[in-house]
């Protein structure tokens, strides 16, 4: 059985992939951790993963 997730834990896990300005953008989303904030997290994480993939393909970047 999976252990309960503490409040804020998922955001801490993905924070390693996001820049501080991106984390600030998530925190600026209105309201509690609702669909709007989840969409913003998904969008920023997707962009961060694309940048990471691009950097790994281009060793000079």
N, CA, C, O and CB atoms as a CASP TS submission, in Angstrom:
PFRMAT TS
TARGET T0000
AUTHOR 0000-0000-0000
METHOD Language model
MODEL 1
PARENT N/A
ATOM      1  N   UNK     1       0.830  -1.179   0.000  1.00  0.00           N
ATOM      2  CA  UNK     1       0.000   0.000   0.000  1.00  0.00           C
ATOM      3  C   UNK     1       0.880   1.249   0.000  1.00  0.00           C
ATOM      4  O   UNK     1       1.854   1.330   0.748  1.00  0.00           O
ATOM      5  CB  UNK     1      -0.947  -0.006   1.209  1.00  0.00           C
ATOM      6  N   UNK     2       0.537   2.203  -0.828  1.00  0.00           N
ATOM      7  CA  UNK     2       1.325   3.423  -0.930  1.00  0.00           C
ATOM      8  C   UNK     2       1.148   4.279   0.317  1.00  0.00           C
ATOM      9  O   UNK     2       0.073   4.331   0.914  1.00  0.00           O
ATOM     10  CB  UNK     2       0.932   4.216  -2.182  1.00  0.00           C
ATOM     11  N   UNK     3       2.222   4.941   0.687  1.00  0.00           N
ATOM     12  CA  UNK     3       2.130   5.817   1.853  1.00  0.00           C
ATOM     13  C   UNK     3       1.431   7.109   1.465  1.00  0.00           C
ATOM     14  O   UNK     3       1.475   7.505   0.301  1.00  0.00           O
ATOM     15  CB  UNK     3       3.531   6.112   2.436  1.00  0.00           C
ATOM     16  N   UNK     4       0.789   7.771   2.416  1.00  0.00           N
ATOM     17  CA  UNK     4       0.120   9.036   2.099  1.00  0.00           C
ATOM     18  C   UNK     4       1.136  10.090   1.668  1.00  0.00           C
ATOM     19  O   UNK     4       2.266  10.119   2.155  1.00  0.00           O
ATOM     20  CB  UNK     4      -0.685   9.541   3.312  1.00  0.00           C
ATOM     21  N   UNK     5       0.723  10.935   0.766  1.00  0.00           N
ATOM     22  CA  UNK     5       1.595  12.006   0.286  1.00  0.00           C
ATOM     23  C   UNK     5       1.364  13.228   1.160  1.00  0.00           C
ATOM     24  O   UNK     5       0.229  13.662   1.356  1.00  0.00           O
ATOM     25  CB  UNK     5       1.329  12.333  -1.224  1.00  0.00           C
ATOM     26  N   UNK     6       2.449  13.774   1.679  1.00  0.00           N
ATOM     27  CA  UNK     6       2.344  14.970   2.513  1.00  0.00           C
ATOM     28  C   UNK     6       2.067  16.173   1.629  1.00  0.00           C
ATOM     29  O   UNK     6       2.480  16.212   0.470  1.00  0.00           O
ATOM     30  CB  UNK     6       3.634  15.188   3.347  1.00  0.00           C
ATOM     31  N   UNK     7       1.370  17.150   2.180  1.00  0.00           N
ATOM     32  CA  UNK     7       1.062  18.378   1.443  1.00  0.00           C
ATOM     33  C   UNK     7       2.354  19.023   0.951  1.00  0.00           C
ATOM     34  O   UNK     7       3.279  19.238   1.734  1.00  0.00           O
ATOM     35  CB  UNK     7       0.263  19.370   2.330  1.00  0.00           C
ATOM     36  N   UNK     8       2.419  19.332  -0.338  1.00  0.00           N
ATOM     37  CA  UNK     8       3.576  20.003  -0.908  1.00  0.00           C
ATOM     38  C   UNK     8       4.675  19.066  -1.382  1.00  0.00           C
ATOM     39  O   UNK     8       5.602  19.502  -2.065  1.00  0.00           O
ATOM     40  CB  UNK     8       4.136  20.936   0.086  1.00  0.00           C
ATOM     41  N   UNK     9       4.590  17.799  -1.036  1.00  0.00           N
ATOM     42  CA  UNK     9       5.651  16.865  -1.404  1.00  0.00           C
ATOM     43  C   UNK     9       5.815  16.697  -2.916  1.00  0.00           C
ATOM     44  O   UNK     9       6.948  16.721  -3.397  1.00  0.00           O
ATOM     45  CB  UNK     9       5.378  15.526  -0.782  1.00  0.00           C
ATOM     46  N   UNK    10       4.730  16.528  -3.691  1.00  0.00           N
ATOM     47  CA  UNK    10       4.924  16.382  -5.137  1.00  0.00           C
ATOM     48  C   UNK    10       5.633  17.584  -5.758  1.00  0.00           C
ATOM     49  O   UNK    10       6.461  17.423  -6.655  1.00  0.00           O
ATOM     50  CB  UNK    10       3.587  16.175  -5.817  1.00  0.00           C
ATOM     51  N   UNK    11       5.309  18.781  -5.285  1.00  0.00           N
ATOM     52  CA  UNK    11       5.960  19.974  -5.818  1.00  0.00           C
ATOM     53  C   UNK    11       7.446  19.962  -5.495  1.00  0.00           C
ATOM     54  O   UNK    11       8.262  20.380  -6.317  1.00  0.00           O
ATOM     55  CB  UNK    11       5.306  21.242  -5.259  1.00  0.00           C
ATOM     56  N   UNK    12       7.806  19.489  -4.309  1.00  0.00           N
ATOM     57  CA  UNK    12       9.218  19.409  -3.937  1.00  0.00           C
ATOM     58  C   UNK    12       9.951  18.433  -4.851  1.00  0.00           C
ATOM     59  O   UNK    12      11.105  18.665  -5.210  1.00  0.00           O
ATOM     60  CB  UNK    12       9.369  18.979  -2.463  1.00  0.00           C
ATOM     61  N   UNK    13       9.290  17.354  -5.224  1.00  0.00           N
ATOM     62  CA  UNK    13       9.929  16.357  -6.094  1.00  0.00           C
ATOM     63  C   UNK    13      10.215  16.917  -7.482  1.00  0.00           C
ATOM     64  O   UNK    13      11.273  16.655  -8.053  1.00  0.00           O
ATOM     65  CB  UNK    13       9.047  15.117  -6.213  1.00  0.00           C
ATOM     66  N   UNK    14       9.274  17.688  -8.026  1.00  0.00           N
ATOM     67  CA  UNK    14       9.502  18.195  -9.378  1.00  0.00           C
ATOM     68  C   UNK    14      10.311  19.481  -9.380  1.00  0.00           C
ATOM     69  O   UNK    14      10.769  19.919 -10.435  1.00  0.00           O
ATOM     70  CB  UNK    14       8.182  18.424 -10.077  1.00  0.00           C
ATOM     71  N   UNK    15      10.492  20.089  -8.226  1.00  0.00           N
ATOM     72  CA  UNK    15      11.224  21.353  -8.156  1.00  0.00           C
ATOM     73  C   UNK    15      12.651  21.209  -8.670  1.00  0.00           C
ATOM     74  O   UNK    15      13.230  22.186  -9.145  1.00  0.00           O
ATOM     75  CB  UNK    15      11.242  21.872  -6.726  1.00  0.00           C
ATOM     76  N   UNK    16      13.223  20.032  -8.588  1.00  0.00           N
ATOM     77  CA  UNK    16      14.591  19.843  -9.054  1.00  0.00           C
ATOM     78  C   UNK    16      14.692  20.045 -10.563  1.00  0.00           C
ATOM     79  O   UNK    16      15.771  20.348 -11.073  1.00  0.00           O
ATOM     80  CB  UNK    16      15.092  18.452  -8.676  1.00  0.00           C
ATOM     81  N   UNK    17      13.594  19.884 -11.278  1.00  0.00           N
ATOM     82  CA  UNK    17      13.613  20.043 -12.730  1.00  0.00           C
ATOM     83  C   UNK    17      13.243  21.458 -13.166  1.00  0.00           C
ATOM     84  O   UNK    17      13.382  21.800 -14.341  1.00  0.00           O
ATOM     85  CB  UNK    17      12.666  19.049 -13.370  1.00  0.00           C
ATOM     86  N   UNK    18      12.775  22.279 -12.238  1.00  0.00           N
ATOM     87  CA  UNK    18      12.300  23.609 -12.583  1.00  0.00           C
ATOM     88  C   UNK    18      13.241  24.687 -12.074  1.00  0.00           C
ATOM     89  O   UNK    18      13.892  24.526 -11.042  1.00  0.00           O
ATOM     90  CB  UNK    18      10.910  23.829 -12.025  1.00  0.00           C
ATOM     91  N   UNK    19      13.302  25.786 -12.809  1.00  0.00           N
ATOM     92  CA  UNK    19      14.083  26.943 -12.388  1.00  0.00           C
ATOM     93  C   UNK    19      13.328  27.687 -11.282  1.00  0.00           C
ATOM     94  O   UNK    19      12.106  27.569 -11.187  1.00  0.00           O
ATOM     95  CB  UNK    19      14.372  27.888 -13.596  1.00  0.00           C
ATOM     96  N   UNK    20      14.033  28.446 -10.450  1.00  0.00           N
ATOM     97  CA  UNK    20      13.354  29.203  -9.386  1.00  0.00           C
ATOM     98  C   UNK    20      12.238  30.112  -9.904  1.00  0.00           C
ATOM     99  O   UNK    20      11.213  30.265  -9.240  1.00  0.00           O
ATOM    100  CB  UNK    20      14.363  30.039  -8.634  1.00  0.00           C
ATOM    101  N   UNK    21      12.421  30.709 -11.069  1.00  0.00           N
ATOM    102  CA  UNK    21      11.377  31.580 -11.613  1.00  0.00           C
ATOM    103  C   UNK    21      10.136  30.781 -11.993  1.00  0.00           C
ATOM    104  O   UNK    21       9.019  31.290 -11.901  1.00  0.00           O
ATOM    105  CB  UNK    21      11.901  32.344 -12.834  1.00  0.00           C
ATOM    106  N   UNK    22      10.323  29.534 -12.417  1.00  0.00           N
ATOM    107  CA  UNK    22       9.184  28.685 -12.756  1.00  0.00           C
ATOM    108  C   UNK    22       8.430  28.257 -11.497  1.00  0.00           C
ATOM    109  O   UNK    22       7.201  28.177 -11.500  1.00  0.00           O
ATOM    110  CB  UNK    22       9.652  27.450 -13.539  1.00  0.00           C
ATOM    111  N   UNK    23       9.160  27.988 -10.440  1.00  0.00           N
ATOM    112  CA  UNK    23       8.517  27.636  -9.174  1.00  0.00           C
ATOM    113  C   UNK    23       7.717  28.831  -8.661  1.00  0.00           C
ATOM    114  O   UNK    23       6.616  28.668  -8.136  1.00  0.00           O
ATOM    115  CB  UNK    23       9.571  27.188  -8.122  1.00  0.00           C
ATOM    116  N   UNK    24       8.277  30.032  -8.816  1.00  0.00           N
ATOM    117  CA  UNK    24       7.564  31.245  -8.400  1.00  0.00           C
ATOM    118  C   UNK    24       6.284  31.413  -9.209  1.00  0.00           C
ATOM    119  O   UNK    24       5.270  31.859  -8.673  1.00  0.00           O
ATOM    120  CB  UNK    24       8.464  32.489  -8.560  1.00  0.00           C
ATOM    121  N   UNK    25       6.318  31.062 -10.491  1.00  0.00           N
ATOM    122  CA  UNK    25       5.128  31.164 -11.335  1.00  0.00           C
ATOM    123  C   UNK    25       4.039  30.206 -10.855  1.00  0.00           C
ATOM    124  O   UNK    25       2.855  30.541 -10.892  1.00  0.00           O
ATOM    125  CB  UNK    25       5.484  30.872 -12.804  1.00  0.00           C
ATOM    126  N   UNK    26       4.432  29.029 -10.411  1.00  0.00           N
ATOM    127  CA  UNK    26       3.463  28.068  -9.870  1.00  0.00           C
ATOM    128  C   UNK    26       2.865  28.617  -8.583  1.00  0.00           C
ATOM    129  O   UNK    26       1.651  28.567  -8.384  1.00  0.00           O
ATOM    130  CB  UNK    26       4.130  26.689  -9.613  1.00  0.00           C
ATOM    131  N   UNK    27       3.721  29.139  -7.713  1.00  0.00           N
ATOM    132  CA  UNK    27       3.243  29.685  -6.440  1.00  0.00           C
ATOM    133  C   UNK    27       2.322  30.877  -6.646  1.00  0.00           C
ATOM    134  O   UNK    27       1.467  31.151  -5.804  1.00  0.00           O
ATOM    135  CB  UNK    27       4.419  30.092  -5.567  1.00  0.00           C
ATOM    136  N   UNK    28       2.487  31.590  -7.760  1.00  0.00           N
ATOM    137  CA  UNK    28       1.672  32.771  -8.032  1.00  0.00           C
ATOM    138  C   UNK    28       0.271  32.414  -8.529  1.00  0.00           C
ATOM    139  O   UNK    28      -0.613  33.271  -8.567  1.00  0.00           O
ATOM    140  CB  UNK    28       2.365  33.649  -9.050  1.00  0.00           C
ATOM    141  N   UNK    29       0.068  31.152  -8.911  1.00  0.00           N
ATOM    142  CA  UNK    29      -1.254  30.738  -9.365  1.00  0.00           C
ATOM    143  C   UNK    29      -2.255  30.927  -8.229  1.00  0.00           C
ATOM    144  O   UNK    29      -1.955  30.602  -7.080  1.00  0.00           O
ATOM    145  CB  UNK    29      -1.240  29.261  -9.850  1.00  0.00           C
ATOM    146  N   UNK    30      -3.421  31.440  -8.534  1.00  0.00           N
ATOM    147  CA  UNK    30      -4.396  31.698  -7.477  1.00  0.00           C
ATOM    148  C   UNK    30      -4.981  30.418  -6.883  1.00  0.00           C
ATOM    149  O   UNK    30      -5.059  29.381  -7.541  1.00  0.00           O
ATOM    150  CB  UNK    30      -5.512  32.558  -8.014  1.00  0.00           C
ATOM    151  N   UNK    31      -5.377  30.522  -5.651  1.00  0.00           N
ATOM    152  CA  UNK    31      -6.096  29.430  -5.008  1.00  0.00           C
ATOM    153  C   UNK    31      -5.215  28.305  -4.511  1.00  0.00           C
ATOM    154  O   UNK    31      -3.994  28.340  -4.658  1.00  0.00           O
ATOM    155  CB  UNK    31      -7.085  28.880  -5.942  1.00  0.00           C
ATOM    156  N   UNK    32      -5.851  27.306  -3.919  1.00  0.00           N
ATOM    157  CA  UNK    32      -5.101  26.144  -3.430  1.00  0.00           C
ATOM    158  C   UNK    32      -4.632  25.285  -4.607  1.00  0.00           C
ATOM    159  O   UNK    32      -4.829  25.653  -5.765  1.00  0.00           O
ATOM    160  CB  UNK    32      -5.970  25.301  -2.459  1.00  0.00           C
ATOM    161  N   UNK    33      -4.030  24.172  -4.318  1.00  0.00           N
ATOM    162  CA  UNK    33      -3.532  23.281  -5.376  1.00  0.00           C
ATOM    163  C   UNK    33      -4.721  22.674  -6.111  1.00  0.00           C
ATOM    164  O   UNK    33      -5.145  21.557  -5.817  1.00  0.00           O
ATOM    165  CB  UNK    33      -2.614  22.156  -4.785  1.00  0.00           C
ATOM    166  N   UNK    34      -5.242  23.409  -7.050  1.00  0.00           N
ATOM    167  CA  UNK    34      -6.419  22.992  -7.807  1.00  0.00           C
ATOM    168  C   UNK    34      -6.020  22.684  -9.238  1.00  0.00           C
ATOM    169  O   UNK    34      -4.836  22.650  -9.573  1.00  0.00           O
ATOM    170  CB  UNK    34      -7.517  24.081  -7.771  1.00  0.00           C
ATOM    171  N   UNK    35      -7.017  22.460 -10.073  1.00  0.00           N
ATOM    172  CA  UNK    35      -6.748  22.113 -11.469  1.00  0.00           C
ATOM    173  C   UNK    35      -5.897  23.163 -12.166  1.00  0.00           C
ATOM    174  O   UNK    35      -5.007  22.813 -12.941  1.00  0.00           O
ATOM    175  CB  UNK    35      -8.050  21.931 -12.222  1.00  0.00           C
ATOM    176  N   UNK    36      -6.148  24.433 -11.911  1.00  0.00           N
ATOM    177  CA  UNK    36      -5.365  25.482 -12.558  1.00  0.00           C
ATOM    178  C   UNK    36      -3.893  25.390 -12.206  1.00  0.00           C
ATOM    179  O   UNK    36      -3.026  25.505 -13.072  1.00  0.00           O
ATOM    180  CB  UNK    36      -5.897  26.843 -12.174  1.00  0.00           C
ATOM    181  N   UNK    37      -3.621  25.183 -10.935  1.00  0.00           N
ATOM    182  CA  UNK    37      -2.226  25.062 -10.504  1.00  0.00           C
ATOM    183  C   UNK    37      -1.611  23.779 -11.059  1.00  0.00           C
ATOM    184  O   UNK    37      -0.456  23.789 -11.483  1.00  0.00           O
ATOM    185  CB  UNK    37      -2.128  25.082  -8.960  1.00  0.00           C
ATOM    186  N   UNK    38      -2.353  22.686 -11.064  1.00  0.00           N
ATOM    187  CA  UNK    38      -1.840  21.431 -11.613  1.00  0.00           C
ATOM    188  C   UNK    38      -1.510  21.579 -13.097  1.00  0.00           C
ATOM    189  O   UNK    38      -0.502  21.049 -13.566  1.00  0.00           O
ATOM    190  CB  UNK    38      -2.860  20.301 -11.409  1.00  0.00           C
ATOM    191  N   UNK    39      -2.352  22.294 -13.830  1.00  0.00           N
ATOM    192  CA  UNK    39      -2.078  22.528 -15.248  1.00  0.00           C
ATOM    193  C   UNK    39      -0.797  23.326 -15.418  1.00  0.00           C
ATOM    194  O   UNK    39       0.000  23.040 -16.311  1.00  0.00           O
ATOM    195  CB  UNK    39      -3.250  23.260 -15.914  1.00  0.00           C
ATOM    196  N   UNK    40      -0.595  24.324 -14.569  1.00  0.00           N
ATOM    197  CA  UNK    40       0.606  25.147 -14.634  1.00  0.00           C
ATOM    198  C   UNK    40       1.842  24.311 -14.319  1.00  0.00           C
ATOM    199  O   UNK    40       2.869  24.448 -14.983  1.00  0.00           O
ATOM    200  CB  UNK    40       0.501  26.333 -13.664  1.00  0.00           C
ATOM    201  N   UNK    41       1.748  23.447 -13.315  1.00  0.00           N
ATOM    202  CA  UNK    41       2.865  22.567 -12.978  1.00  0.00           C
ATOM    203  C   UNK    41       3.191  21.667 -14.161  1.00  0.00           C
ATOM    204  O   UNK    41       4.355  21.516 -14.532  1.00  0.00           O
ATOM    205  CB  UNK    41       2.540  21.721 -11.728  1.00  0.00           C
ATOM    206  N   UNK    42       2.153  21.065 -14.758  1.00  0.00           N
ATOM    207  CA  UNK    42       2.362  20.183 -15.908  1.00  0.00           C
ATOM    208  C   UNK    42       3.035  20.923 -17.056  1.00  0.00           C
ATOM    209  O   UNK    42       3.969  20.409 -17.671  1.00  0.00           O
ATOM    210  CB  UNK    42       1.030  19.593 -16.376  1.00  0.00           C
ATOM    211  N   UNK    43       2.560  22.126 -17.343  1.00  0.00           N
ATOM    212  CA  UNK    43       3.106  22.927 -18.442  1.00  0.00           C
ATOM    213  C   UNK    43       4.579  23.263 -18.196  1.00  0.00           C
ATOM    214  O   UNK    43       5.409  23.088 -19.088  1.00  0.00           O
ATOM    215  CB  UNK    43       2.290  24.222 -18.618  1.00  0.00           C
ATOM    216  N   UNK    44       4.905  23.737 -17.007  1.00  0.00           N
ATOM    217  CA  UNK    44       6.284  24.123 -16.699  1.00  0.00           C
ATOM    218  C   UNK    44       7.209  22.921 -16.651  1.00  0.00           C
ATOM    219  O   UNK    44       8.351  22.998 -17.103  1.00  0.00           O
ATOM    220  CB  UNK    44       6.342  24.863 -15.376  1.00  0.00           C
ATOM    221  N   UNK    45       6.726  21.813 -16.109  1.00  0.00           N
ATOM    222  CA  UNK    45       7.544  20.611 -16.054  1.00  0.00           C
ATOM    223  C   UNK    45       7.827  20.092 -17.459  1.00  0.00           C
ATOM    224  O   UNK    45       8.943  19.659 -17.748  1.00  0.00           O
ATOM    225  CB  UNK    45       6.853  19.530 -15.214  1.00  0.00           C
ATOM    226  N   UNK    46       6.832  20.134 -18.326  1.00  0.00           N
ATOM    227  CA  UNK    46       7.023  19.713 -19.707  1.00  0.00           C
ATOM    228  C   UNK    46       8.093  20.561 -20.395  1.00  0.00           C
ATOM    229  O   UNK    46       8.959  20.034 -21.094  1.00  0.00           O
ATOM    230  CB  UNK    46       5.702  19.800 -20.477  1.00  0.00           C
ATOM    231  N   UNK    47       8.026  21.873 -20.194  1.00  0.00           N
ATOM    232  CA  UNK    47       9.023  22.770 -20.784  1.00  0.00           C
ATOM    233  C   UNK    47      10.417  22.480 -20.230  1.00  0.00           C
ATOM    234  O   UNK    47      11.395  22.482 -20.978  1.00  0.00           O
ATOM    235  CB  UNK    47       8.645  24.237 -20.523  1.00  0.00           C
ATOM    236  N   UNK    48      10.512  22.231 -18.917  1.00  0.00           N
ATOM    237  CA  UNK    48      11.802  21.946 -18.293  1.00  0.00           C
ATOM    238  C   UNK    48      12.396  20.653 -18.838  1.00  0.00           C
ATOM    239  O   UNK    48      13.597  20.576 -19.097  1.00  0.00           O
ATOM    240  CB  UNK    48      11.652  21.858 -16.772  1.00  0.00           C
ATOM    241  N   UNK    49      11.555  19.639 -19.009  1.00  0.00           N
ATOM    242  CA  UNK    49      12.048  18.370 -19.542  1.00  0.00           C
ATOM    243  C   UNK    49      12.499  18.514 -20.994  1.00  0.00           C
ATOM    244  O   UNK    49      13.469  17.878 -21.406  1.00  0.00           O
ATOM    245  CB  UNK    49      10.967  17.294 -19.435  1.00  0.00           C
ATOM    246  N   UNK    50      11.805  19.343 -21.770  1.00  0.00           N
ATOM    247  CA  UNK    50      12.226  19.589 -23.142  1.00  0.00           C
ATOM    248  C   UNK    50      13.589  20.281 -23.169  1.00  0.00           C
ATOM    249  O   UNK    50      14.448  19.935 -23.980  1.00  0.00           O
ATOM    250  CB  UNK    50      11.180  20.437 -23.881  1.00  0.00           C
ATOM    251  N   UNK    51      13.788  21.270 -22.273  1.00  0.00           N
ATOM    252  CA  UNK    51      15.079  21.962 -22.208  1.00  0.00           C
ATOM    253  C   UNK    51      16.181  20.996 -21.809  1.00  0.00           C
ATOM    254  O   UNK    51      17.278  21.036 -22.365  1.00  0.00           O
ATOM    255  CB  UNK    51      15.019  23.135 -21.215  1.00  0.00           C
ATOM    256  N   UNK    52      15.891  20.126 -20.845  1.00  0.00           N
ATOM    257  CA  UNK    52      16.894  19.157 -20.399  1.00  0.00           C
ATOM    258  C   UNK    52      17.257  18.207 -21.537  1.00  0.00           C
ATOM    259  O   UNK    52      18.433  17.891 -21.718  1.00  0.00           O
ATOM    260  CB  UNK    52      16.376  18.359 -19.180  1.00  0.00           C
ATOM    261  N   UNK    53      16.277  17.751 -22.303  1.00  0.00           N
ATOM    262  CA  UNK    53      16.534  16.859 -23.439  1.00  0.00           C
ATOM    263  C   UNK    53      17.353  17.588 -24.500  1.00  0.00           C
ATOM    264  O   UNK    53      18.264  17.010 -25.094  1.00  0.00           O
ATOM    265  CB  UNK    53      15.204  16.343 -24.045  1.00  0.00           C
ATOM    266  N   UNK    54      17.029  18.852 -24.733  1.00  0.00           N
ATOM    267  CA  UNK    54      17.748  19.628 -25.739  1.00  0.00           C
ATOM    268  C   UNK    54      19.209  19.791 -25.323  1.00  0.00           C
ATOM    269  O   UNK    54      20.111  19.662 -26.151  1.00  0.00           O
ATOM    270  CB  UNK    54      17.082  21.012 -25.942  1.00  0.00           C
ATOM    271  N   UNK    55      19.444  20.075 -24.033  1.00  0.00           N
ATOM    272  CA  UNK    55      20.820  20.230 -23.539  1.00  0.00           C
ATOM    273  C   UNK    55      21.594  18.934 -23.663  1.00  0.00           C
ATOM    274  O   UNK    55      22.783  18.957 -23.982  1.00  0.00           O
ATOM    275  CB  UNK    55      20.820  20.695 -22.081  1.00  0.00           C
ATOM    276  N   UNK    56      20.945  17.799 -23.420  1.00  0.00           N
ATOM    277  CA  UNK    56      21.663  16.534 -23.498  1.00  0.00           C
ATOM    278  C   UNK    56      21.999  16.174 -24.939  1.00  0.00           C
ATOM    279  O   UNK    56      22.949  15.431 -25.183  1.00  0.00           O
ATOM    280  CB  UNK    56      20.843  15.423 -22.861  1.00  0.00           C
ATOM    281  N   UNK    57      21.231  16.691 -25.896  1.00  0.00           N
ATOM    282  CA  UNK    57      21.531  16.445 -27.307  1.00  0.00           C
ATOM    283  C   UNK    57      22.627  17.372 -27.816  1.00  0.00           C
ATOM    284  O   UNK    57      23.346  17.020 -28.751  1.00  0.00           O
ATOM    285  CB  UNK    57      20.274  16.616 -28.152  1.00  0.00           C
ATOM    286  N   UNK    58      22.765  18.554 -27.214  1.00  0.00           N
ATOM    287  CA  UNK    58      23.739  19.547 -27.656  1.00  0.00           C
ATOM    288  C   UNK    58      24.781  19.758 -26.561  1.00  0.00           C
ATOM    289  O   UNK    58      24.558  20.550 -25.645  1.00  0.00           O
ATOM    290  CB  UNK    58      23.040  20.888 -28.016  1.00  0.00           C
ATOM    291  N   UNK    59      25.923  19.057 -26.640  1.00  0.00           N
ATOM    292  CA  UNK    59      26.911  19.152 -25.563  1.00  0.00           C
ATOM    293  C   UNK    59      27.519  20.550 -25.409  1.00  0.00           C
ATOM    294  O   UNK    59      28.084  20.854 -24.358  1.00  0.00           O
ATOM    295  CB  UNK    59      28.013  18.156 -25.805  1.00  0.00           C
ATOM    296  N   UNK    60      27.419  21.398 -26.420  1.00  0.00           N
ATOM    297  CA  UNK    60      27.980  22.745 -26.340  1.00  0.00           C
ATOM    298  C   UNK    60      27.040  23.723 -25.674  1.00  0.00           C
ATOM    299  O   UNK    60      27.437  24.851 -25.379  1.00  0.00           O
ATOM    300  CB  UNK    60      28.331  23.243 -27.712  1.00  0.00           C
ATOM    301  N   UNK    61      25.797  23.320 -25.429  1.00  0.00           N
ATOM    302  CA  UNK    61      24.801  24.235 -24.848  1.00  0.00           C
ATOM    303  C   UNK    61      25.029  24.432 -23.372  1.00  0.00           C
ATOM    304  O   UNK    61      24.285  25.169 -22.725  1.00  0.00           O
ATOM    305  CB  UNK    61      23.392  23.715 -25.080  1.00  0.00           C
TER
END
